[in-house]
Amino acid sequence: MPLHMRFGAEDLLRCRFAISPLGQTHEAIRTLRRRERHAYHLPWLRRIGRAAEGLELSELLLLMPRYGGYTPDFLGPPPEVPDASFEDEMARLRATDPTIARYELALSLRCTPGAADSPRGRAMLDDPAATVARLADVTERAWRALIEPDWPRLRALLEADIAYRSRQLANGGLERLFQDLRPRMSFADRVLTVHTARIPPVTQTLGGRGVLLVPSVFVWPDVVSGFVPPWQPTVIYPARGVGGLWQEPDAEAPDALVRLVGANRAAILTGLVEPASTTVLARRHRLAPSSVSAHLSVLRAAGLLVSRRQGHQVLYERTPLALSVLAGG
């Protein structure tokens, strides 16, 4: 059923994007349980299968009802900054107020018949501080096993999605921003309609807080919302380009790509398996740094690369479009 998020004048000025590695971790855990719905992720599911089998996730999964129930917001709170690190988000999770934790745990357990009165449910509610610590430990192990090895690739896709939607917002406002997310989301008359599993329909007045928009690799085909106060109103939506996320390019640049962009640009794009700086790429390809910089600028302008600052250097990464091109897609 729909969630209607009503915007005031101030809310229109307070829409922002963020990336959440913590949120991606919990959505990856859900994907393990619902793999039949996620054909896009089959290569990833096969590759991490053994690592996933070594995780004890039953306590977390008890708080992730299968059919539209409530998961405690403190497990994946709306990010406070656009690009928080996993470590920062984990510190925030571990610092959860036990009173808030107990309230949200109780809400979640009520979504599964008998869960609140089960031995595990009672243990969670009797000592919410210890429960938070256990859930944080499990989440951290899941991050190391499921997400961290592929995080540069996932982050590149999420950053590319935000760049695209920022252009949509600049060119046509919120209506254009949500246009290609129909019918899951739509915007008209200052109301954002999000079709979620909520029953019955709910109208939420934002009250000047705006909306946080968080792209996700694993949430497709759903859109997730409904964070309860005091949390920031948030919408988690499927990022563009998931279909080509796990395609692996050939080791050598395809001839067609060489003819399209030139031998040096094709070699740089093909060899950029991990994020790298201009200096590293110049050394690797035996080119002048100024030449590599020029090639990178062209590839980035074409939507094949994204860049981010890390300390005193700028790292370049391939986008999902680049992966698709290299795989012949």
C-alpha positions in Angstrom: 0.0 0.0 0.0 1.2 3.6 -0.6 3.1 5.8 1.8 2.3 9.5 1.0 5.1 11.8 2.0 3.8 15.4 2.0 6.4 18.2 1.3 6.3 21.7 2.6 8.4 24.5 1.1 11.4 23.8 3.4 11.3 20.1 2.6 11.8 20.8 -1.1 15.1 22.4 -0.2 16.2 19.5 2.1 16.3 16.5 -0.2 19.7 14.8 -0.2 21.4 11.6 -1.2 23.6 9.3 0.9 25.4 5.9 0.6 25.1 3.4 3.4 27.5 0.4 3.6 25.7 -0.7 6.7 22.4 -0.6 4.9 23.9 -2.6 2.0 25.1 -5.2 4.5 21.7 -5.9 5.9 20.1 -5.9 2.5 22.7 -8.4 1.3 21.6 -10.7 4.2 18.0 -10.4 3.1 19.1 -11.4 -0.4 20.6 -14.6 0.9 17.2 -15.6 2.1 15.3 -14.5 -1.0 17.7 -15.5 -3.6 15.0 -16.7 -5.9 13.9 -13.1 -6.4 17.4 -11.9 -7.2 18.6 -13.4 -10.5 20.8 -10.4 -11.1 22.9 -11.4 -8.0 23.4 -15.1 -8.8 27.1 -14.7 -9.7 27.7 -13.0 -6.3 25.5 -15.5 -4.5 27.5 -18.4 -5.9 30.8 -16.8 -5.1 30.1 -15.9 -1.5 28.1 -19.1 -0.8 30.7 -20.8 1.4 31.4 -17.6 3.4 27.7 -17.1 3.9 27.3 -20.6 5.3 29.8 -19.7 8.0 27.7 -16.9 9.3 25.2 -17.3 12.2 22.4 -15.0 11.1 19.4 -16.4 12.9 19.1 -13.6 15.4 19.3 -10.9 12.7 16.9 -12.7 10.5 14.3 -12.9 13.3 14.2 -9.1 13.0 13.8 -9.1 9.2 10.2 -10.4 8.7 9.7 -11.9 5.3 6.5 -10.2 4.2 6.6 -6.5 4.8 7.1 -6.4 8.6 9.1 -3.9 10.5 12.9 -4.2 11.0 14.4 -2.1 13.8 15.6 1.3 12.4 18.6 1.3 14.7 20.1 -1.6 12.8 20.5 0.6 9.7 19.7 4.2 10.6 19.5 6.9 7.9 23.1 8.1 7.2 24.0 11.4 8.7 26.6 12.3 6.0 26.6 11.5 2.3 29.4 8.9 2.3 29.9 7.5 5.8 32.4 4.7 6.3 31.2 1.4 7.5 33.3 1.9 10.7 31.5 5.2 11.4 28.1 3.6 10.9 29.0 0.7 13.1 30.0 3.1 15.9 26.6 4.7 15.6 24.8 1.3 15.8 26.8 0.2 18.8 25.9 3.5 20.6 22.2 2.9 20.3 20.2 4.0 23.3 18.9 0.7 25.0 15.5 2.3 25.5 15.1 3.0 21.8 16.5 -0.5 21.0 14.0 -2.2 23.2 11.1 -0.3 21.8 12.1 -1.1 18.2 12.9 -4.7 19.0 9.4 -5.1 20.4 7.8 -3.6 17.3 9.8 -5.9 15.1 9.2 -9.1 17.1 5.4 -8.5 17.1 5.5 -8.9 13.3 6.4 -12.6 13.6 3.8 -14.7 15.5 5.2 -16.0 18.7 8.6 -14.3 18.4 8.3 -11.9 21.3 7.4 -14.8 23.7 10.1 -17.2 22.4 13.2 -17.7 24.6 15.3 -15.7 22.1 12.7 -12.9 21.8 12.5 -12.6 25.6 16.3 -12.5 25.9 16.5 -9.7 23.4 13.9 -7.6 25.3 15.3 -8.4 28.7 18.8 -7.0 27.9 18.6 -4.7 24.9 22.1 -3.3 25.4 23.6 -6.8 25.1 21.3 -7.5 22.1 22.6 -4.4 20.3 26.2 -5.6 20.9 25.4 -9.1 19.6 23.6 -7.7 16.5 26.5 -5.3 15.8 29.0 -8.2 16.0 27.0 -10.3 13.6 26.6 -7.4 11.2 30.3 -6.7 11.2 31.1 -10.3 10.4 28.6 -10.2 7.6 30.2 -7.1 6.2 33.6 -8.7 6.1 32.3 -11.8 4.4 29.6 -10.5 2.0 30.3 -6.9 1.2 33.8 -5.6 1.9 35.6 -7.6 -0.9 33.3 -6.0 -3.5 32.7 -2.6 -1.9 34.7 -0.6 -4.5 32.5 -2.0 -7.2 29.3 -1.5 -5.3 30.2 2.0 -4.2 31.0 2.9 -7.8 27.6 1.8 -8.9 25.9 3.8 -6.1 27.9 6.9 -6.8 27.1 6.7 -10.5 23.4 6.4 -9.6 23.5 9.5 -7.4 25.4 11.4 -10.2 22.7 10.5 -12.7 19.8 11.4 -10.4 21.4 14.7 -9.3 21.4 15.7 -13.0 17.8 14.7 -13.2 17.0 16.8 -10.2 18.8 19.8 -11.6 17.1 19.4 -15.0 13.6 18.8 -14.0 13.1 18.9 -10.3 11.7 16.2 -8.1 9.1 15.0 -10.7 11.9 14.2 -13.1 14.1 12.7 -10.4 11.5 10.0 -9.7 10.3 9.6 -13.2 12.1 6.3 -14.0 11.2 4.8 -10.7 7.6 4.6 -11.6 5.3 2.9 -10.6 7.1 2.3 -7.3 7.5 6.0 -6.7 5.9 9.2 -8.1 5.8 12.9 -7.2 3.0 15.3 -7.9 1.4 18.2 -6.0 4.2 18.2 -3.4 3.5 14.6 -2.5 5.9 11.8 -2.9 4.0 8.5 -3.2 6.0 5.4 -2.3 4.5 2.0 -2.8 5.7 -0.2 0.1 4.3 -3.1 2.0 2.6 -0.8 4.5 -1.0 -1.6 5.4 -3.1 0.5 5.5 -2.0 3.6 3.5 -0.2 6.2 5.5 0.4 9.9 5.0 3.5 11.4 6.5 4.0 15.2 6.8 7.7 15.9 6.6 7.7 19.0 8.7 10.8 20.7 7.2 13.0 17.6 7.6 13.1 16.8 3.9 13.8 13.3 2.6 17.0 11.3 2.5 17.4 9.2 -0.7 19.6 6.2 -0.5 20.3 4.0 -3.5 20.7 0.3 -3.0 22.3 -2.6 -4.9 20.2 -5.3 -3.2 16.7 -3.8 -2.6 15.4 -4.3 -6.2 12.5 -4.6 -7.1 11.3 -3.0 -3.9 11.4 0.5 -2.5 11.8 0.7 1.3 10.6 3.6 3.5 8.8 4.2 6.8 11.5 5.1 9.3 9.7 6.1 12.4 10.6 9.2 14.5 13.1 10.3 15.6 14.8 9.0 12.4 15.2 11.1 9.3 12.4 10.4 6.7 14.2 8.1 4.2 13.5 6.3 0.9 15.8 3.4 -0.1 15.4 2.7 -3.8 17.0 0.3 -6.4 20.1 1.8 -8.0 20.5 1.9 -11.8 22.8 -0.6 -13.5 22.4 -3.6 -11.2 21.9 -5.9 -14.3 25.5 -5.5 -15.3 27.0 -5.3 -11.9 28.6 -8.7 -11.7 29.6 -9.1 -15.3 33.4 -9.6 -15.6 35.2 -8.0 -18.5 37.7 -9.9 -20.6 41.4 -9.5 -19.6 42.2 -7.7 -22.9 40.5 -4.7 -24.3 37.9 -5.7 -27.0 38.9 -4.7 -30.5 35.7 -2.8 -30.8 36.5 -0.8 -27.7 40.0 0.0 -29.0 38.4 1.3 -32.3 35.9 3.3 -30.3 38.1 5.1 -27.7 41.6 4.4 -28.8 44.2 1.9 -27.6 45.5 3.8 -24.5 42.0 4.6 -23.2 40.9 1.1 -23.8 43.9 -0.3 -21.9 43.4 2.1 -19.0 39.7 1.2 -18.7 40.3 -2.6 -19.0 43.1 -2.6 -16.5 41.3 -0.5 -13.9 40.1 -3.6 -11.9 40.7 -1.8 -8.6 40.5 2.0 -7.9 43.8 3.7 -8.9 45.3 7.2 -9.1 46.7 9.0 -12.1 50.3 8.3 -10.9 49.7 4.6 -10.5 48.0 4.3 -13.9 50.8 6.3 -15.6 53.4 3.9 -14.1 51.4 0.9 -15.1 50.8 1.9 -18.7 54.2 3.7 -19.2 52.5 6.9 -20.1 53.1 10.5 -19.1 50.8 11.5 -16.1 49.5 14.4 -18.2 48.4 12.0 -20.9 46.7 9.7 -18.4 45.0 12.6 -16.8 43.6 13.6 -20.2 42.4 10.1 -21.0 40.7 9.8 -17.6 38.9 13.1 -18.1 37.4 11.8 -21.4 36.4 8.5 -19.9 34.8 10.1 -16.9 32.9 12.6 -19.1 31.6 9.6 -21.1 30.2 8.0 -17.9 32.7 5.2 -17.9 34.6 6.3 -14.7 33.9 8.0 -11.4 36.4 9.7 -9.2 36.7 10.2 -5.5 39.2 11.8 -3.2 41.0 9.7 -0.7 43.4 11.6 1.4 45.7 13.6 -0.9 45.0 11.6 -4.0 42.1 11.1 -6.4 41.1 7.5 -7.2 39.3 6.5 -10.4 36.9 3.6 -10.6 34.9 2.0 -13.4 31.1 2.5 -13.5 28.5 -0.2 -14.2 28.3 1.2 -17.7 32.0 0.5 -18.2 31.6 -3.0 -16.9 28.8 -3.6 -19.3 30.8 -2.2 -22.2 33.8 -4.3 -21.4 31.6 -7.4 -21.1 30.2 -6.8 -24.6 26.8 -5.6 -23.2 
